[in-house]
Amino acid sequence: MSVEITAALVGATVGALVSVFLGNYLSKRAERQRIRFQILIILVGQRGRITSENVKDHLNAIPLVFAEDNEIRRAFQHFCATMDLGSPDFFRRYNELVLSIARNLGFKGVVMSDLELGFFPT
């Protein structure tokens, strides 16, 4: 086999392997981002039903899904320290947690007063 053919085969093989590994990496990264957005949507959308199982499940996923973000972990710890629904800090800390997640996901213009608004029919 000539040197050119060998080089072409090696180049094609390396290119294919890089393509597979890069595609796998990008796919996993996109899935993690989708999960993060899902958590944010649930926490914002169900603020009026904060004690629902769905909200609890998504809250419990935060330490794992956002393990690399110290600001979110700190906000989650502060929220968990105030688990009394009657406490004035409870909803403020919940909103602080949601705000830190929103900012992490690129919603830089969101402020606390945005989270205090909502449609909560009785």
Backbone hydrogen bonds, N-H to C=O, Kabsch-Sander energy under -0.5 kcal/mol:
donor,donor_aa,acceptor,acceptor_aa,energy
6,T,2,S,-2.2
7,A,3,V,-2.6
8,A,4,E,-2.2
9,L,5,I,-2.5
10,V,6,T,-2.6
11,G,7,A,-2.6
12,A,8,A,-2.5
13,T,9,L,-2.3
14,V,10,V,-2.8
15,G,11,G,-2.5
16,A,12,A,-2.2
17,L,13,T,-2.5
18,V,14,V,-2.7
19,S,15,G,-2.2
20,V,16,A,-2.3
21,F,17,L,-2.6
22,L,18,V,-2.7
23,G,19,S,-2.4
24,N,20,V,-2.3
25,Y,21,F,-2.4
26,L,22,L,-2.7
27,S,23,G,-2.1
28,K,24,N,-2.3
29,R,25,Y,-2.3
30,A,26,L,-2.3
31,E,27,S,-2.0
32,R,28,K,-2.3
33,Q,29,R,-2.1
34,R,30,A,-2.2
35,I,31,E,-2.2
36,R,32,R,-2.0
37,F,33,Q,-2.4
38,Q,34,R,-2.1
39,I,35,I,-2.2
40,L,36,R,-2.1
41,I,37,F,-2.8
42,I,38,Q,-2.3
43,L,39,I,-2.7
44,V,40,L,-2.4
45,G,41,I,-2.9
46,Q,42,I,-2.1
47,R,44,V,-1.2
49,R,46,Q,-1.6
50,I,47,R,-0.7
52,S,49,R,-2.1
56,K,52,S,-2.4
57,D,53,E,-2.8
58,H,54,N,-2.0
59,L,55,V,-2.7
60,N,56,K,-2.4
61,A,57,D,-0.8
62,I,58,H,-0.6
62,I,59,L,-1.2
64,L,61,A,-0.6
65,V,61,A,-2.8
66,F,62,I,-2.7
67,A,64,L,-1.1
69,D,66,F,-1.6
70,N,68,E,-0.8
73,R,69,D,-2.2
74,R,70,N,-2.5
75,A,71,E,-2.3
76,F,72,I,-2.6
77,Q,73,R,-2.3
78,H,74,R,-2.4
79,F,75,A,-2.3
80,C,76,F,-2.7
81,A,77,Q,-1.5
82,T,78,H,-0.5
82,T,79,F,-1.5
85,L,83,M,-0.8
87,S,84,D,-2.0
90,F,87,S,-1.0
91,F,87,S,-0.6
92,R,88,P,-0.6
93,R,89,D,-3.0
94,Y,90,F,-2.0
95,N,91,F,-2.6
96,E,92,R,-2.1
97,L,93,R,-2.1
98,V,94,Y,-2.4
99,L,95,N,-2.7
100,S,96,E,-2.3
101,I,97,L,-2.0
102,A,98,V,-2.7
103,R,99,L,-2.5
104,N,100,S,-1.9
105,L,101,I,-1.7
106,G,103,R,-1.5
107,F,102,A,-2.6
108,K,106,G,-1.7
110,V,107,F,-1.2
114,D,111,V,-1.3
115,L,111,V,-1.0
115,L,112,M,-0.6
116,E,112,M,-1.2
117,L,113,S,-0.6
117,L,114,D,-0.6
120,F,118,G,-0.7
